[in-house]
Amino acid sequence: MFCRNLLTISVIVFIMAFGLSGCENYAERTHESWIEKPTGIDYDDSTIYARISYALNTDPDLEGSNVELKVDEGNVLLTGTVANNHQITKINMLSWMVDGVKDVDNQLAVVR
């Protein structure tokens, strides 16, 4: 009886060890130079500037705002004055919605 249980346990351990030896992480064996990088759309600063400018100039909620916009490598700088905090929030949101924007530095001030 003892030998039979020992044999059964030995067979199970052998099968598990053999089965797990085939499990390896192929991602660790793949060099990144072998993987083709996905192509994405690159947005240039002039396109980002034009899209944000259009959004700011056509939004009726932003009437009375005086925003200066600069874009450098996808980083947006907003300076100028607005009538209220709602306009600051809206301008920030419209800037982030444009594809290609990496960061928005919102330095707008409320003028009363």
C-alpha distances in whole Angstrom, upper triangle without the diagonal:
4,5,5,6,9,10,11,12,14,15,17,18,20,21,23,24,26,27,29,30,33,34,37,40,43,46,45,46,49,52,55,57,55,56,59,60,61,65,66,70,72,75,78,79,82,80,79,82,84,81,81,85,85,82,84,88,87,85,88,86,87,91,92,90,91,88,88,85,83,80,79,76,75,75,78,80,82,85,88,89,88,89,86,83,82,83,81,78,79,80,77,75,77,77,73,73,74,72,72,73,70,72,75,77,79,82,84,86,88,91,93
4,5,5,6,9,10,11,12,14,15,16,18,20,21,22,24,26,27,28,31,32,35,38,41,44,43,44,47,50,53,55,54,54,57,59,60,63,65,68,70,73,76,78,81,79,77,80,82,79,79,83,83,81,83,86,86,84,87,85,85,89,91,88,89,86,86,83,81,78,77,74,73,73,76,78,80,83,86,87,86,88,85,81,80,82,80,76,78,79,75,73,76,75,71,71,73,71,70,71,69,70,73,75,77,80,82,84,86,89,91
4,5,5,6,8,10,10,12,14,15,16,18,20,21,22,24,25,27,29,31,34,37,40,42,42,42,45,49,51,54,52,52,56,57,59,62,64,67,69,72,75,77,80,78,77,80,82,79,79,83,83,81,83,86,86,84,87,85,86,89,91,88,89,86,86,83,81,78,77,73,72,73,76,78,80,83,87,88,87,88,85,82,81,82,80,77,78,79,75,74,76,75,71,71,73,70,70,71,68,70,73,75,77,80,82,85,86,90,92
4,5,5,6,9,10,11,12,14,15,17,18,20,21,22,24,26,28,29,33,36,38,41,41,41,44,48,50,53,51,51,55,56,57,61,62,66,68,71,74,76,79,77,75,78,80,77,78,81,81,79,81,85,84,82,85,83,84,88,90,87,88,85,84,81,80,77,76,72,71,72,75,77,79,82,85,86,85,87,84,80,79,81,79,75,76,77,74,72,74,74,70,70,71,69,68,69,67,69,72,74,76,79,81,84,85,89,91
4,5,5,6,8,10,11,12,14,15,16,18,20,21,22,24,26,28,31,34,37,39,39,40,43,46,48,51,49,49,53,54,55,59,60,64,66,68,71,73,76,74,72,76,77,75,75,79,79,76,78,82,81,79,82,80,81,85,86,84,85,82,81,78,77,74,73,70,68,69,72,74,76,79,82,83,82,84,81,77,76,77,75,72,73,74,71,69,71,71,67,67,68,66,66,66,64,66,69,71,73,76,78,80,82,85,87
4,5,5,6,9,10,10,12,14,15,16,18,20,21,22,25,26,29,32,35,38,37,38,41,44,47,49,48,48,51,53,54,58,59,63,65,67,70,72,75,73,72,75,77,74,74,78,78,76,78,82,81,79,82,80,81,85,86,83,84,81,81,78,76,73,72,69,67,68,71,73,75,79,82,83,82,83,80,77,76,77,75,72,73,74,71,69,71,70,66,67,68,65,65,66,63,65,68,70,72,75,77,80,81,85,87
4,5,5,6,9,10,10,12,14,15,16,18,20,21,23,25,28,31,34,37,36,37,40,43,46,48,46,47,50,52,53,57,58,62,64,67,70,72,75,73,71,75,76,74,74,78,78,76,78,81,81,79,82,80,81,85,87,84,84,81,81,78,76,73,72,68,67,68,71,74,76,79,82,83,82,84,81,77,76,78,76,72,73,74,71,69,71,70,66,66,68,65,65,66,63,65,68,70,73,76,78,80,82,86,88
4,5,5,6,9,10,11,12,14,15,16,18,20,22,23,27,30,32,35,35,36,39,42,44,47,45,45,48,50,51,55,56,60,62,65,68,70,73,70,69,72,74,71,72,75,75,73,75,79,78,76,79,78,78,82,84,81,82,79,79,75,74,71,70,66,65,66,69,71,73,77,80,81,80,81,78,75,74,75,73,70,71,71,68,66,68,68,64,64,65,62,62,63,61,63,66,68,70,73,76,78,79,83,85
4,5,5,6,9,10,11,12,14,15,16,18,21,22,25,28,31,33,33,34,37,40,42,45,43,43,47,48,49,53,54,58,60,63,65,67,70,68,67,70,72,69,69,73,73,71,73,77,76,74,77,75,76,80,81,79,79,76,76,73,72,68,67,64,63,64,66,69,71,74,77,78,77,79,76,72,71,72,70,67,68,69,66,64,66,65,62,62,63,60,60,61,59,60,63,65,68,71,73,75,77,81,82
4,5,5,6,9,10,10,12,14,15,16,19,21,23,27,29,32,31,32,35,38,41,44,42,42,46,47,49,52,54,58,59,62,65,67,70,68,67,70,72,69,70,73,74,72,74,77,77,75,78,76,77,81,82,79,80,77,76,73,72,68,67,63,63,63,66,69,71,74,77,79,78,80,77,73,72,73,71,68,69,70,66,65,67,66,62,62,63,61,60,61,59,61,64,66,68,71,73,76,78,81,83
4,5,5,6,9,10,10,12,14,15,17,19,22,26,28,31,31,31,34,37,40,42,40,41,44,46,47,51,52,56,58,61,64,66,69,67,66,69,71,68,69,72,73,70,73,76,75,74,77,75,76,80,81,79,79,76,76,72,71,68,66,63,62,63,66,68,71,74,77,78,77,79,76,73,72,73,71,68,68,69,66,64,66,65,61,61,62,59,59,60,58,60,63,65,68,71,73,76,77,81,83
4,5,5,6,9,10,10,12,14,16,17,20,24,26,29,29,29,32,36,38,41,39,39,42,44,45,48,50,54,56,58,61,63,66,64,63,66,68,65,66,69,69,67,70,73,72,71,74,72,73,76,78,75,76,73,73,69,68,65,63,60,59,60,63,65,67,71,74,75,74,76,73,69,68,69,67,64,65,66,63,61,62,62,58,58,59,56,56,57,55,57,60,62,64,68,70,72,74,78,80
4,6,5,6,8,10,11,12,15,16,19,22,25,27,27,27,31,34,36,39,37,38,41,42,44,47,49,53,54,57,60,62,65,63,62,65,67,64,65,68,69,67,69,72,71,70,73,71,72,76,77,74,75,72,71,68,66,63,62,58,57,58,61,64,66,69,72,74,73,75,72,68,67,68,66,63,64,65,61,60,62,61,57,57,58,55,55,56,54,55,59,61,63,66,68,71,73,76,78
4,6,5,6,8,10,11,13,15,18,21,24,27,26,26,29,33,35,38,36,36,40,42,43,47,49,52,54,57,60,62,65,63,62,65,67,65,65,69,69,67,69,73,72,71,74,72,73,77,78,75,76,72,72,69,67,64,62,59,58,59,62,65,67,70,73,75,74,76,73,70,69,70,67,64,65,66,62,61,62,61,58,58,59,56,55,56,54,56,59,62,64,67,69,72,74,78,80
4,6,5,6,8,10,11,13,16,20,22,25,25,25,28,32,34,37,34,35,38,40,41,45,46,50,52,55,58,60,63,61,60,63,65,62,63,67,67,65,67,70,70,69,72,70,71,74,76,73,74,71,70,67,65,62,60,57,56,57,60,63,65,69,72,73,72,74,71,68,67,68,66,63,63,64,61,59,60,59,56,56,56,54,53,54,52,55,58,60,62,66,68,71,72,76,78
4,5,5,6,8,10,11,14,18,20,23,23,23,26,30,32,35,33,33,36,38,39,43,44,48,50,53,55,58,61,59,57,61,62,60,60,64,64,62,64,68,67,66,69,67,68,71,73,70,71,67,67,64,62,59,58,54,53,54,57,60,62,65,68,70,69,71,68,64,64,64,62,59,60,61,57,55,57,56,53,53,54,51,50,51,49,51,55,57,59,62,65,67,69,73,75
4,5,5,6,9,10,13,16,19,22,21,22,25,28,31,33,31,32,35,37,38,42,44,48,49,52,55,57,60,58,57,60,62,60,60,64,64,63,65,68,68,66,69,68,68,72,73,70,71,67,67,64,62,59,57,53,53,54,57,59,62,65,68,70,69,71,69,65,64,65,63,60,61,61,58,56,58,57,53,53,54,51,50,51,49,51,54,57,59,62,65,67,69,73,75
4,6,5,7,10,12,16,18,21,21,21,24,27,30,32,30,31,34,36,37,41,43,47,49,52,55,57,60,58,57,60,62,60,60,64,64,63,65,68,68,67,70,68,69,72,74,71,71,68,67,64,62,59,57,54,53,54,57,60,62,66,69,71,70,72,70,66,65,66,64,61,61,62,58,57,58,57,53,53,54,51,50,52,49,52,55,57,60,63,65,68,70,74,76
4,6,6,7,11,14,16,19,20,20,22,26,28,31,29,29,32,34,35,39,41,44,46,49,52,55,57,55,54,58,59,57,57,61,61,60,62,65,64,63,67,65,66,69,71,68,69,65,65,61,60,56,55,51,50,52,55,58,60,63,67,68,67,69,67,63,62,63,61,58,58,59,56,54,55,54,50,50,51,48,48,49,47,49,52,55,57,61,63,66,68,71,74
4,5,5,8,12,14,17,17,17,20,24,26,29,27,27,30,32,33,37,39,42,44,47,50,52,55,53,52,55,57,55,55,59,59,57,60,63,62,61,64,63,63,67,69,66,66,63,62,59,57,54,52,49,48,49,52,55,57,60,64,65,65,67,64,61,60,60,58,55,56,56,53,51,53,52,48,48,49,46,45,46,44,46,50,52,55,58,60,63,65,69,71
4,5,7,11,13,16,16,16,19,22,25,27,25,26,30,31,33,37,39,42,44,47,50,52,55,53,52,56,57,55,56,60,60,58,61,64,63,63,66,64,65,68,70,67,67,63,63,59,57,54,52,49,48,49,52,55,58,61,64,66,66,68,66,62,61,62,59,57,57,57,54,52,54,53,49,49,50,46,46,47,45,47,50,53,55,58,61,64,66,70,72
4,6,10,11,15,15,14,17,20,23,25,23,24,27,29,30,34,36,40,42,45,48,50,53,51,50,54,55,53,54,58,58,56,59,62,61,61,64,63,63,67,68,65,65,62,61,58,56,52,51,47,46,48,51,54,56,60,63,65,65,67,64,61,60,60,58,55,56,56,53,51,52,51,47,47,48,44,44,45,43,46,49,52,54,58,60,63,65,69,71
4,7,9,12,12,13,15,19,21,24,22,22,25,27,28,32,34,37,39,42,45,47,50,48,47,51,52,50,51,54,55,53,55,59,58,57,61,59,59,63,65,62,62,59,58,54,53,49,48,44,43,45,48,51,53,57,60,61,61,63,61,57,56,57,55,52,52,52,49,47,49,48,44,44,44,41,41,42,40,42,46,48,51,54,56,59,61,65,67
4,6,9,9,9,12,15,18,20,19,19,23,24,26,29,31,35,37,40,42,45,48,46,45,48,50,48,49,52,53,51,54,57,57,56,59,58,58,61,63,60,60,56,55,52,50,47,45,41,41,42,45,48,51,54,58,59,59,61,59,56,55,55,53,50,51,50,47,46,47,46,42,42,42,39,38,40,37,40,43,46,49,52,54,57,59,63,66
4,5,6,7,9,13,15,18,16,16,20,21,22,26,28,32,33,36,39,41,44,42,41,45,46,44,45,49,49,48,50,53,53,52,56,54,54,58,59,56,56,53,52,48,46,43,41,38,37,38,41,44,47,50,54,56,55,58,56,52,51,52,49,47,47,47,44,42,43,42,38,39,39,36,35,36,34,36,40,42,45,48,51,54,56,60,62
4,5,5,6,10,12,15,13,13,16,18,20,24,26,30,31,34,37,40,42,41,40,43,45,43,44,48,48,47,49,52,52,52,55,54,54,57,59,56,56,52,51,47,45,42,40,36,36,38,41,44,47,50,53,55,55,58,56,52,52,51,49,47,47,47,43,42,43,41,38,38,38,35,33,35,33,36,39,42,45,48,50,54,56,60,62
4,5,5,8,10,13,11,11,14,15,17,21,23,27,28,31,34,36,39,37,36,40,42,40,41,44,45,44,46,49,49,48,52,51,50,54,55,52,52,48,47,44,42,38,36,33,32,34,37,40,43,46,50,52,52,54,52,49,48,48,46,43,44,43,40,39,39,38,34,35,34,31,30,31,29,32,36,38,41,44,47,50,52,56,59
4,6,8,10,13,12,13,16,17,20,23,25,29,30,33,35,37,41,39,38,42,44,42,42,46,47,46,48,51,51,51,54,53,52,56,57,54,53,50,49,45,43,39,37,34,33,35,38,41,44,47,51,53,53,56,54,50,50,50,47,45,45,45,41,40,41,40,36,37,37,33,32,33,31,33,37,39,42,45,48,51,54,57,60
4,6,10,12,11,12,16,17,20,23,26,30,31,34,36,39,42,40,40,43,45,43,44,48,48,47,50,53,53,53,56,55,54,58,59,56,56,52,50,47,44,41,39,35,35,37,40,43,46,49,53,55,55,58,56,53,52,52,50,47,48,47,44,43,44,42,38,39,38,35,33,35,33,35,39,41,45,48,50,54,56,60,63
4,6,8,7,8,12,14,16,20,22,26,27,31,33,35,38,37,36,40,42,40,41,44,45,44,47,49,50,50,53,52,52,55,57,53,53,49,48,44,42,38,36,32,32,34,37,40,43,47,50,53,53,56,54,51,50,50,47,45,45,44,41,40,41,39,36,36,35,32,30,32,30,33,37,39,42,45,48,51,54,57,60
4,5,6,7,11,12,16,19,21,25,25,29,31,33,36,35,35,38,40,39,40,43,44,43,45,48,49,49,52,52,51,54,55,52,51,47,46,42,39,36,33,30,30,32,36,39,42,45,49,51,52,55,53,50,50,49,46,44,45,43,40,40,40,38,35,35,34,31,29,31,28,31,35,37,41,44,46,50,53,56,59
4,5,5,8,9,12,15,18,21,22,25,27,30,33,32,31,34,36,35,36,39,40,40,42,45,45,45,49,48,47,50,52,48,48,44,42,38,36,32,30,26,26,28,32,35,38,42,45,48,48,51,50,47,46,45,43,41,41,40,37,36,36,34,31,32,31,27,25,27,25,28,32,34,37,40,43,46,49,52,56
4,6,7,9,13,15,18,21,22,25,27,29,32,32,31,35,36,36,37,40,41,41,43,45,46,46,50,50,48,52,53,49,48,45,43,39,36,33,30,26,27,29,33,36,39,43,46,49,49,53,51,49,48,47,44,43,43,41,39,38,38,35,33,33,32,28,26,28,26,29,33,35,39,42,44,48,51,54,57
4,6,9,13,15,18,22,23,27,29,32,34,33,33,36,38,37,38,41,42,42,44,47,47,47,51,51,50,53,54,51,50,47,45,41,39,35,32,29,29,32,35,38,41,45,48,51,51,54,53,50,50,48,46,44,44,43,40,39,39,37,34,34,33,29,27,30,28,32,35,38,41,44,47,50,53,56,59
4,6,9,12,15,19,20,24,26,29,32,30,30,34,35,34,35,38,39,38,41,43,44,44,48,47,46,50,51,48,48,44,42,38,36,32,30,26,27,29,32,36,39,42,46,48,48,51,50,47,46,45,43,41,41,40,37,36,36,34,31,31,30,26,24,27,25,29,32,35,38,41,44,47,50,53,56
4,6,9,12,16,17,21,23,26,29,27,27,31,32,31,33,36,36,36,38,41,41,42,45,45,44,47,49,46,45,42,40,36,34,30,28,24,24,27,30,34,37,40,44,46,46,49,48,46,45,43,41,40,39,38,35,34,34,32,29,29,27,23,22,25,24,27,31,34,37,40,42,46,48,51,55
4,6,9,13,14,18,20,23,25,24,24,27,29,28,29,32,33,33,35,37,38,38,42,42,41,44,45,42,42,38,36,33,30,26,25,21,21,24,27,30,33,37,40,42,43,46,45,42,41,40,38,36,35,34,32,31,30,28,26,25,24,20,18,21,20,24,27,30,33,36,38,42,45,48,51
4,6,10,12,16,18,22,24,22,22,26,26,25,27,30,30,30,32,35,35,35,39,39,38,41,43,40,40,36,35,31,29,25,24,20,20,23,25,29,32,35,39,41,41,44,43,40,39,38,36,34,33,32,30,28,28,26,23,23,21,17,16,19,19,22,26,29,32,35,37,41,43,46,49
4,7,9,13,15,19,21,19,19,23,24,22,24,27,27,27,30,32,32,33,37,37,36,39,41,38,38,34,33,29,27,23,22,18,18,21,24,27,30,34,37,39,39,42,41,39,38,36,34,33,32,30,28,27,26,24,22,21,19,15,14,18,18,22,25,28,30,34,35,39,41,44,47
4,6,10,13,16,18,16,16,19,20,19,21,24,24,24,26,29,29,29,33,33,33,36,37,34,34,30,29,25,24,20,19,16,15,18,20,24,27,30,33,35,35,38,38,35,34,32,31,29,28,27,25,23,22,20,19,18,15,12,11,14,15,18,21,25,27,30,32,36,38,41,44
4,6,10,13,14,12,13,16,17,15,18,20,21,21,23,25,26,27,30,31,30,33,34,32,31,28,26,23,21,17,17,14,13,16,18,22,24,28,31,33,33,36,35,33,32,30,29,27,26,24,23,22,20,18,17,16,13,9,9,12,14,17,20,23,25,28,30,34,36,38,41
4,6,10,12,10,11,14,15,14,16,19,20,20,22,24,25,26,30,30,29,32,33,30,29,26,24,20,18,14,14,10,10,14,16,19,22,25,28,31,31,34,34,32,31,29,27,27,25,23,22,21,19,17,16,16,13,9,7,11,12,15,18,21,23,26,28,31,34,36,40
4,7,8,6,7,10,11,11,13,15,16,17,19,21,22,23,27,27,25,28,29,26,25,22,20,17,15,11,11,9,8,12,13,17,19,22,25,27,28,31,31,29,28,26,24,24,22,20,19,18,16,14,14,13,10,7,5,8,11,14,15,18,21,23,25,28,31,33,36
4,6,6,6,9,10,11,13,14,16,17,19,20,22,23,27,27,25,28,29,26,24,21,18,15,13,9,9,7,7,11,12,15,18,21,23,26,27,31,31,30,29,26,25,25,23,20,19,20,18,15,15,15,12,10,8,10,12,14,16,18,20,23,24,28,30,32,36
4,5,5,6,9,10,11,12,14,15,16,18,20,21,25,25,23,25,26,22,21,17,15,11,9,6,6,6,6,9,9,12,14,17,20,23,24,27,28,27,26,23,22,22,21,18,17,18,16,13,14,15,11,11,8,9,11,12,13,15,17,19,20,24,27,29,32
4,5,5,6,9,10,10,12,14,15,16,18,20,24,24,22,24,25,22,20,17,14,11,10,8,9,10,10,12,11,14,15,18,20,23,24,27,28,27,27,23,22,23,21,18,18,19,16,14,16,16,12,12,11,12,14,15,16,17,19,21,21,25,27,29,32
4,5,5,6,9,10,11,12,14,15,17,19,22,23,21,23,25,22,21,18,16,13,12,10,11,11,10,13,12,15,16,19,21,24,24,27,28,27,26,23,22,22,20,17,17,17,14,12,14,13,9,9,9,10,14,15,16,18,19,22,22,26,28,30,33
4,6,5,6,8,10,11,12,14,16,17,21,21,19,21,23,20,19,15,14,10,10,7,10,10,7,10,9,12,13,16,19,21,21,24,25,24,23,20,19,19,17,14,14,14,11,9,10,10,7,7,7,7,10,12,12,15,16,18,19,22,25,27,30
4,6,5,6,8,10,11,12,14,16,19,20,17,19,20,17,16,12,11,7,7,6,9,11,9,10,8,10,11,14,16,18,19,22,23,23,22,19,18,18,16,13,14,15,12,9,12,12,9,11,10,10,13,13,12,14,15,17,17,20,23,24,28
4,6,5,6,9,10,10,12,14,18,19,17,18,20,17,16,14,13,10,11,10,13,14,12,14,12,14,14,16,18,20,20,23,24,24,22,19,19,20,17,14,15,16,12,11,14,13,10,12,12,12,16,16,15,17,18,20,19,22,24,26,29
4,5,5,6,9,10,11,12,16,17,15,18,20,17,17,14,14,11,12,11,14,15,12,14,12,14,14,17,18,20,20,22,23,22,21,18,18,17,15,12,13,13,9,9,11,10,7,9,10,11,14,15,14,17,17,19,19,22,24,26,28
4,5,5,6,9,10,11,14,15,13,15,17,14,14,11,11,8,10,10,13,14,12,12,9,11,11,14,15,16,16,19,19,19,17,14,14,14,12,9,10,10,7,6,9,9,7,10,11,10,13,13,11,14,13,16,15,18,20,22,25
4,5,5,6,8,10,13,14,12,13,15,12,12,9,9,8,10,11,15,16,14,14,11,12,11,13,14,15,15,18,19,19,18,14,15,16,13,10,12,13,10,9,12,12,10,13,14,13,16,16,14,16,15,16,15,18,19,21,24
4,6,5,6,9,12,14,12,13,16,14,14,12,13,11,14,14,18,19,17,17,15,16,14,17,17,18,17,19,20,21,19,15,16,17,14,12,14,14,10,10,14,12,11,14,15,15,18,19,17,19,18,20,18,21,22,23,25
4,6,5,6,10,11,10,12,15,13,14,12,13,12,15,15,18,19,16,17,14,15,14,16,16,17,15,17,18,18,16,13,14,14,10,9,11,10,7,8,11,10,9,13,15,14,17,17,15,17,16,18,17,19,20,22,24
4,6,6,9,9,7,9,11,9,10,9,11,10,13,14,18,20,17,17,13,14,11,13,13,13,12,14,15,15,13,10,11,12,9,7,10,10,7,9,12,12,11,15,17,15,18,17,14,16,14,16,13,16,16,18,20
4,6,8,10,8,8,11,10,10,10,12,12,15,17,20,22,20,20,16,16,14,15,14,14,13,15,17,18,16,12,14,15,12,10,14,14,11,12,16,15,14,18,19,18,21,21,18,19,17,18,16,18,18,19,21
4,6,9,8,9,12,12,13,13,15,15,18,19,23,24,22,22,19,19,17,18,18,17,15,17,18,19,16,13,16,16,12,12,15,14,11,13,16,15,15,18,20,19,23,22,20,21,19,21,19,21,20,21,23
4,5,6,8,11,11,13,13,16,16,19,20,24,25,22,22,19,19,16,18,17,16,13,14,15,15,13,10,13,13,9,9,13,12,10,12,15,14,15,18,21,19,22,21,19,20,18,20,17,19,18,19,21
4,5,6,10,10,13,14,17,18,22,23,27,29,26,25,22,22,19,19,18,16,13,13,14,15,12,10,14,14,11,12,15,15,13,16,18,17,18,22,24,23,26,25,22,23,20,21,18,19,17,18,19
4,6,9,9,13,13,17,18,21,23,26,28,25,24,21,20,17,18,16,14,11,10,10,12,9,7,11,11,8,10,13,13,12,15,17,16,18,22,24,22,25,23,20,21,18,19,16,16,15,16,17
4,6,6,9,10,13,14,18,20,24,26,23,22,18,17,14,14,13,11,8,8,10,11,9,6,9,10,8,8,12,12,11,13,16,16,17,21,23,20,23,21,18,18,15,16,13,14,12,13,15
4,6,9,11,14,16,20,22,26,28,26,24,21,20,16,16,14,11,9,8,11,13,12,9,12,14,12,11,15,16,15,16,20,20,20,24,26,24,26,24,21,21,18,18,15,15,13,13,14
4,7,10,13,16,19,22,26,29,26,25,21,19,15,14,11,9,7,6,10,13,12,9,12,15,13,13,16,18,16,18,21,22,22,26,27,25,27,25,21,21,17,17,13,13,11,10,11
4,6,10,12,16,19,22,25,23,21,17,15,12,11,8,6,4,6,9,11,11,8,9,12,11,10,13,15,14,15,18,19,19,23,24,21,24,21,18,17,14,13,10,10,9,9,12
4,7,10,13,17,20,23,21,20,16,14,10,8,6,5,6,9,12,14,14,11,11,14,14,11,14,16,15,15,18,20,20,23,24,21,23,21,17,16,13,12,9,10,10,10,13
4,6,10,13,16,19,18,16,12,10,7,6,5,6,7,11,13,14,14,10,10,13,12,9,11,14,13,12,15,17,17,20,20,17,19,17,13,13,10,10,8,10,11,12,16
4,7,10,14,17,16,14,10,8,6,5,6,9,11,15,16,17,17,14,13,15,15,11,13,16,14,12,16,18,17,19,19,16,18,16,13,12,11,10,9,12,14,15,18
4,7,10,13,12,11,7,6,5,7,9,12,13,17,18,18,18,15,13,15,14,11,11,14,12,10,13,15,13,16,15,13,15,13,10,10,10,10,10,14,16,18,21
4,7,10,10,8,6,5,7,9,11,15,17,20,21,21,21,18,16,18,17,13,13,16,14,11,14,16,14,16,14,12,13,12,10,10,11,12,13,16,19,21,24
4,7,6,5,5,6,9,12,15,18,19,23,24,23,23,20,18,19,18,14,14,16,14,11,12,14,12,13,11,9,10,10,9,10,12,14,15,19,22,24,27
4,5,5,7,8,12,14,18,21,23,26,27,25,26,23,21,21,21,18,16,18,17,14,14,17,14,14,11,10,10,10,11,11,14,16,18,21,25,27,30
4,6,8,11,15,17,21,24,25,29,29,27,27,25,22,23,22,19,18,19,18,14,14,16,14,13,9,9,8,10,12,13,16,18,20,24,27,30,33
4,6,10,13,16,19,22,23,27,26,24,24,22,20,20,19,16,14,15,14,11,11,12,10,9,6,5,5,7,9,11,14,17,19,22,25,28,31
4,7,10,13,17,20,21,24,24,22,22,20,17,18,18,15,13,14,14,10,10,13,11,12,9,6,5,5,6,8,11,13,16,19,22,25,29
4,6,10,13,16,17,21,21,19,19,17,14,15,15,11,10,12,12,8,9,12,11,12,10,7,8,6,5,6,8,11,12,16,19,22,25
4,7,10,13,15,19,19,17,18,16,13,14,15,11,10,13,13,10,12,15,14,16,14,11,11,8,6,5,6,7,9,13,16,19,22
4,7,10,11,15,15,14,15,12,10,12,12,9,8,12,12,9,12,14,14,17,16,13,14,11,7,6,5,6,6,10,13,15,19
4,7,10,13,14,14,16,13,10,13,14,11,11,15,15,13,15,18,18,20,20,16,17,14,11,9,7,5,5,8,11,13,16
4,7,11,12,13,15,12,10,14,14,11,13,16,16,15,18,20,20,23,23,19,21,18,14,12,9,7,5,6,9,10,13
4,7,9,10,12,10,9,13,13,11,13,16,16,16,19,21,21,25,25,22,23,20,16,14,11,9,6,5,6,6,10
4,6,8,9,6,7,10,11,10,12,15,15,15,18,20,21,24,25,22,23,20,17,15,12,11,7,6,5,6,9
4,7,8,7,9,12,12,12,14,16,17,18,20,22,23,27,28,25,26,24,20,19,15,14,10,9,6,6,7
4,5,6,7,9,10,11,13,15,16,17,19,21,23,26,27,24,25,22,19,18,14,13,10,9,5,7,8
4,5,5,6,9,10,11,12,14,16,17,19,21,24,25,22,23,20,16,16,12,12,9,9,7,10,11
4,5,5,6,9,10,11,12,14,16,17,19,23,24,21,23,20,17,17,13,14,12,12,10,13,13
4,5,5,6,8,10,10,12,14,15,17,21,22,19,21,19,15,15,12,12,9,10,9,11,13
4,6,5,6,9,10,11,12,14,16,20,21,17,18,16,12,12,8,9,7,8,8,11,14
4,6,5,6,9,10,11,12,15,18,19,16,17,15,12,12,9,12,10,11,11,15,17
4,5,5,6,9,10,11,13,17,18,16,18,16,13,14,11,13,12,13,13,16,18
4,5,5,6,9,10,11,15,16,13,15,13,10,11,9,11,9,12,13,15,18
4,6,5,6,9,11,14,15,11,13,10,7,9,7,10,9,12,14,17,20
4,5,5,6,9,12,14,11,13,12,10,12,10,14,13,16,17,20,22
4,6,5,7,11,13,11,13,13,10,13,12,15,14,17,18,20,23
4,5,6,9,10,8,10,9,7,10,10,13,13,16,18,21,24
4,6,8,9,6,8,8,7,10,11,15,15,18,20,23,26
4,6,9,8,11,11,11,14,14,18,18,21,22,25,28
4,6,6,10,11,11,14,15,18,19,22,24,26,29
4,6,9,11,12,16,17,21,22,25,27,30,33
4,6,9,11,15,17,20,21,25,27,30,33
4,6,7,11,13,16,18,22,24,27,30
4,7,10,13,16,18,22,25,28,31
4,7,10,13,15,19,21,25,28
4,6,9,11,15,18,21,24
4,6,9,12,16,19,22
4,6,9,12,15,18
4,7,10,13,16
4,7,10,13
4,6,10
4,6
4
